[in-house]
Every structure is written in structure tokens, then in C-alpha cells.
Amino acid sequence: MKKTLLTLALSIVVSAFAWAQQLSIITDEAGTQGAIQVLTMSDNGMYVAGTTETMAGFVMNVATGAIVYDEALDEFGCEMRGVSNDGIAVGINGNAIILNVNTGEKMELETPANNTSIANAITPDGSLIVGLCYHDGFVENPAIWDQFGVLTLLPEPTPEELGFTYNGSRAVAVSEDGKTIVGYIVDDMAGYPIIFWTLQDNGEWLLDTTIATTLFEPAWGDKPYFTIEPLCISANGKYVGLNLAFNNEEFSTGLGLYNTETNEISVIPSGDEFQQAAFYPSSVSNEGNIVGQIILGPTSRNAFFYQNGDEMVRTFAEAFPEEEFAALANSPACIPTKITPNSNKIAGWYIDLDTYNYYSFILTLSTEGIEDIVIDNNSSNAVPVAIYNTAGMLLDRPTPGVNIIMMSDGTSKKVLVK
């Protein structure tokens, strides 16, 4: 493991607010790394991370604008794929790394000699990191690291247990308590059947391949799915967003929502125009609300928002028809990458239709239910992290009138200052 101290730079958040919904556009004020591409956001909504136009990785404090970059080491670039509630981002730059926006410190995670590693996600408290290592022949092995970068390889199935051959497996996402990890098997047909690891009381990880062996079809047969690819898990571990392909005559595809409590896969209906599209969920909330992208052809990227219980998937254009969100809804490529556990914020990036530059955004869905209260810092573990007026302007301190207090757990409080 290797630690490096990086340099802090400053960026700016330019916002246009309306209290029913808020849209913040994130840009790089200094312009040193080109456009910012947000690939993830912390569960409390305080930090974003991702990559840039020059393929540098970054992690940013949304409230203060403080940002740390990490220059790409090779032609594959650097990207941060997960970030904790304390601003610790994980991703890849040559191998799996940690990047801390608060200290500017970078740490390489333990990787076996001659292997390559990737960190995909981190728990909100930063105690567990999940991802994979590649070894000879690019076979993938699911991996976890602790906060000190110490590596542990997760158990894997055998071809005899599965009933089909495969090329390794990977860990994709983790619940907030660090006890449930979702991943998939890298099978020969690129169907990526879902598997789970759950932490036992004795500290060992139990592998569950039930869905892969009972519902997944690696070749022609009578099981219902050719693809059961998990791409995200809710913070509470209840829901998993799935990319599905069905074993039917039409080879149709769809969006799936797996409930870990009922062990059921719900297929989310979509419009007729998307029957042959690929659905890639990026993130799922604790309520089962999903964001992601619909890919229909080589140039079609439609952002979608699904609210659990709705009759069907909605595109961003359908979900957010207001004029102030037209840039996102009409973009030739809009990729929402994160919805917070409380479904309050969506982050991602989009390509501007006029300039074909790309920008990042944070969309606050609702502030309904905020009450006039007096903050008691002793009442919970959450603390104030930013103050705004009703026009959305960031304030240095409370001012007379209505103040919107953003808390460290992602909630908001409205306070009247006289």
C-alpha cells in the first residue's frame, strides 16, 4: 500500500433553485481538468466523485467546492466509483485507490503481484470497500478491503456447483451496514447472473448462488433469464436493480427490481419503444426508486426515473417536464448515476444539446415536509454543513429571514431567523 499527498484545488457550484425541485450544475472553475463527470455521490449528498475530460479522477465537497484531482496514470484513465459520507472516494488509477477530499491523501489498495484491482463501492462510514482483482487470463476475483487498504478475496463458486463454466466473478455494490454484498458471475454468455455474499456472525462471508442456479440460463433451455445483471443495491440492502434479458422468442429485455426480503424479481414495464432496449440501473433508493439509462441503439441514451409502485418506467423528459430541466431531459446522453437512500437527490452527468460539452448535475427532487424548527445539535448525530437562503444562495452564517440548513445526513431544515 502506498500513500501520496495530493494538492487541493477549488471548483464552483452554479445553482438555479426552485423549491419544489432544485437543479445544481457543477463546473470546474479553474478549468484545469476540463468538464467534470459525476459518477457517484455520497449517501448524505455532501460529496460527489468521478472523472473528468482529461481522464483525471476527482472527489468534491459540494457545499464548499473543495476538490481533489488525481491525474491518470495510463491510457485507461482514472475514475472514482464510490464515495463515503466523509468524502473518501474509491476507484481505479492503475489499481484500486482511495482519494480523500479532506486531507488530499491518496492511498493505493493492496493488490496481489502482477494483478490489477478495481474498487467499485464503499460503505457510508468508509469501513468496507468492494471490487475485484484480475489475475492471469483476466479472470476476475471478487475482493473487499478494509479502511486501511488490506485485501480479502471473497469465496467463489465452482463450475460443478453452478452447472456451467465461467470466467470468475466480481463484487459490485454493498449495503450501508457492510453485511450484504451483491455481485455477479462472469459467465461465457455475458449474462452476469447475480450472486450475494452475506457476513456471518463468525466473520466469514457466505456465498449465495441461488438465483444464478435456478433462474439463469447459460445456454438454450427452460429457465426464464439469459441476463440477470445486478448493478446497484439500496443502502438498507432490501432492493437490487437489475438489467434483464428474457429467455423468450423475442429475446426481449427489461428493468428488474429484486427484493432481498421476499426473494422476488419484479419486472418493471416500459413503453413499446423500449422493448428491445437495454436497461442499466445506476442506483436504487431504500424505497426501491431507481435511476439509470436506457440504451436503444448506438447513439440513444435515455435517462430514466422509476418510482416504486408506478405502472412503468419514465424517461427524464416524462418525469421532469418543467422547462428548467429541459437540458437534462432533451440531452442526447443524460446518465443519472446516483439516487440518495431517501430519494431526495439524483446526481449524474449529461451532454448539452447546443454545445455538445458535458456537465454534471445534482437534482433535488423535493423539500416538502420541511418544518419551521429550532436546531438542537444534541438531538441527533447529524450536524449542519451548509446554509442557504430561499433563493438557493449559499450563506456564510444564518441571516434574518428563512434559512435552509443542510444537515450531514442529507436532510434539510427550515429555520426562521429574526
Secondary structure as UniProt FT lines:
FT   STRAND          3..5
FT   STRAND          8..10
FT   STRAND          12..18
FT   TURN            19..20
FT   STRAND          21..27
FT   STRAND          36..41
FT   TURN            43..44
FT   STRAND          47..52
FT   TURN            53..54
FT   STRAND          57..61
FT   TURN            62..64
FT   STRAND          66..70
FT   TURN            75..76
FT   STRAND          79..83
FT   TURN            85..86
FT   STRAND          88..92
FT   STRAND          96..100
FT   TURN            101..103
FT   STRAND          105..108
FT   TURN            113..114
FT   STRAND          116..122
FT   TURN            124..125
FT   STRAND          128..135
FT   HELIX           136..138
FT   STRAND          139..146
FT   TURN            147..148
FT   STRAND          151..153
FT   HELIX           159..162
FT   STRAND          166..174
FT   TURN            176..177
FT   STRAND          180..187
FT   TURN            188..189
FT   STRAND          194..199
FT   TURN            201..202
FT   STRAND          205..208
FT   HELIX           210..214
FT   STRAND          225..233
FT   TURN            235..236
FT   STRAND          239..246
FT   TURN            249..250
FT   STRAND          253..259
FT   TURN            260..263
FT   STRAND          264..268
FT   HELIX           272..274
FT   TURN            275..276
FT   STRAND          278..284
FT   TURN            286..287
FT   STRAND          290..295
FT   TURN            298..299
FT   STRAND          301..306
FT   TURN            308..309
FT   STRAND          314..315
FT   HELIX           316..319
FT   HELIX           323..325
FT   HELIX           326..329
FT   STRAND          333..339
FT   TURN            341..342
FT   STRAND          345..351
FT   TURN            353..355
FT   STRAND          358..364
FT   TURN            368..369
FT   TURN            377..378
FT   STRAND          384..389
FT   TURN            390..391
FT   STRAND          394..395
FT   STRAND          401..407
FT   TURN            408..409
FT   STRAND          412..417
//
